[in-house]
C-alpha cells in the first residue's frame, strides 16, 4: 500500500486519465470553494472555462488543473498514478502592497499543506509537497496576481 492509503483498501478502476482528472479537480475545487465561501467577505473563484468577470477592486482566486503524464510505478498493469499540480492564482487590487496577497497565499498554503489527503469517493487525492508561492506580477486589468502551486497525486489500482 501507499503512504496515506489504508491497508487493505482496494480501488475501483476508473476509465483513464480524463476521469481521474475530473475526480482530482472535484476534490481540490470542493475544498477550495468551501474555504473561499467561509471567508468574510466570501472570495469569488474563477474556474477553468467558467465565465467570470473580475470586479474592479475586489479580490478573487483563479484555479487551474495542470496534470502531468500518468505514471505506472508498479510492475503490474494494475497501478496508475495521476499527478501534477493545481494552481491557485490570488488576485488583489493593484497598488495596495503585498500584505493582502501574502495573507491569502499563506491561507491557501495552509489549506493544502503537506500531507493533506482529500477523499473523493473511494480514492484519495494526496497533497504530496508543500505548496509553492511564486512571484507576484501586475496584470493589465488593475490586479496584482500571485500564484500558489499545489502538487498532488492519486493512485488508482485496477
C-alpha positions in Angstrom: 0.0 0.0 0.0 1.0 3.6 -0.5 1.6 6.0 2.5 -1.8 7.6 3.3 -3.8 4.8 1.9 -5.3 2.5 4.4 -4.0 -1.1 4.3 -6.4 -3.5 2.5 -8.3 -0.7 0.8 -8.7 -1.5 -2.9 -9.6 0.9 -5.6 -12.1 0.6 -8.4 -10.9 1.1 -12.0 -11.6 4.5 -13.5 -11.8 5.0 -17.2 -8.5 6.7 -17.8 -6.8 9.9 -17.0 -9.8 12.1 -18.1 -11.9 10.6 -15.4 -9.1 10.8 -12.9 -8.6 14.4 -13.7 -12.2 15.1 -13.1 -12.0 13.3 -9.7 -8.9 15.3 -8.8 -10.4 18.6 -9.9 -13.6 18.0 -8.0 -11.8 17.1 -4.8 -9.4 20.1 -4.8 -12.1 22.6 -6.0 -14.6 21.4 -3.4 -12.1 22.1 -0.6 -11.1 25.4 -2.1 -14.7 26.5 -2.7 -15.8 25.7 0.9 -12.9 27.7 2.3 -13.5 30.7 -0.1 -17.2 30.8 0.8 -16.4 30.8 4.5 -14.2 33.9 4.2 -15.7 37.3 5.1 -16.4 38.6 2.6 -16.6 35.4 0.5 -13.9 35.2 -2.1 -15.1 34.5 -5.7 -13.3 31.9 -7.7 -12.8 31.9 -11.5 -12.7 28.2 -12.5 -11.5 26.9 -15.9 -13.8 27.6 -18.8 -16.5 29.0 -16.5 -17.4 32.6 -17.3 -16.1 35.0 -14.7 -15.7 38.8 -14.9 -13.5 40.3 -12.2 -15.0 43.2 -10.3 -12.7 46.2 -10.0 -11.2 46.5 -6.6 -12.4 43.0 -5.4 -10.0 40.2 -4.6 -10.6 36.8 -6.3 -9.0 33.5 -7.0 -8.4 31.6 -10.2 -8.0 27.8 -10.2 -6.3 25.7 -12.9 -5.6 22.0 -13.0 -2.2 21.1 -14.6 -2.0 17.3 -14.9 1.3 15.6 -15.7 1.9 12.3 -17.5 0.4 9.2 -15.9 3.0 7.0 -14.1 3.0 3.2 -13.7 5.0 2.8 -10.5 4.3 -1.0 -10.1 5.5 -3.8 -12.3 1.9 -5.0 -13.0 -0.6 -3.1 -15.1 -3.0 -2.5 -12.2 -1.5 0.6 -10.8 -1.7 4.1 -12.3 -0.5 7.2 -10.5 -2.0 10.5 -11.7 0.0 13.5 -10.6 0.5 17.1 -11.4 -0.3 20.4 -9.8 -3.3 22.7 -9.2 -2.5 26.3 -9.4 -4.5 28.9 -7.4 -3.8 32.4 -8.7 -4.5 35.0 -6.0 -5.7 38.4 -7.4 -5.8 41.5 -5.3 -6.3 45.1 -6.3 -3.1 46.6 -7.7 -1.1 49.2 -5.8 -2.1 48.0 -2.4 1.2 46.4 -1.4 2.0 42.7 -0.9 0.3 42.3 2.6 -3.2 41.3 1.3 -1.8 38.8 -1.2 0.6 37.4 1.4 -2.2 36.7 3.8 -4.3 35.0 1.1 -1.4 32.9 -0.3 -0.5 31.8 3.2 -4.1 30.7 3.8 -4.1 28.7 0.6 -0.8 27.1 1.6 -2.3 26.1 5.0 -5.5 24.8 3.4 -3.4 22.4 1.1 -0.4 21.8 3.4 1.5 18.6 3.0 0.4 15.8 3.8 -3.3 16.7 3.2 -5.5 13.9 2.0 -8.7 14.8 0.3 -11.1 11.8 0.0 -13.1 11.5 -3.2 -15.4 8.5 -3.2 -13.1 5.5 -2.7 -10.0 7.4 -3.9 -7.7 9.8 -2.1 -6.1 12.9 -3.6 -2.9 13.5 -1.7 -1.0 16.8 -1.4 2.5 15.4 -1.6 4.6 18.6 -1.4 4.4 21.9 0.5 2.6 24.4 -1.8 4.9 26.9 -3.5 4.2 30.6 -3.8 5.6 32.2 -6.9 6.5 35.8 -7.6 3.7 38.4 -7.9 3.0 40.3 -11.0 0.6 43.0 -12.1 -1.9 42.4 -14.9 -3.5 44.8 -17.3 -6.8 44.8 -15.5 -5.8 46.6 -12.3 -4.9 43.5 -10.3 -1.7 42.0 -8.7 -1.5 38.2 -9.1 0.4 35.8 -7.0 0.4 32.0 -8.0 0.3 29.2 -5.4 1.2 25.8 -6.8 -0.3 22.8 -5.1 1.3 19.4 -6.0 -1.0 16.4 -5.9 -1.1 12.7 -6.7 -3.8 10.0 -6.9 -3.1 6.2 -7.1 -5.6 4.1 -8.9 -5.4 0.3 -8.6 -7.4 -1.7 -11.1 
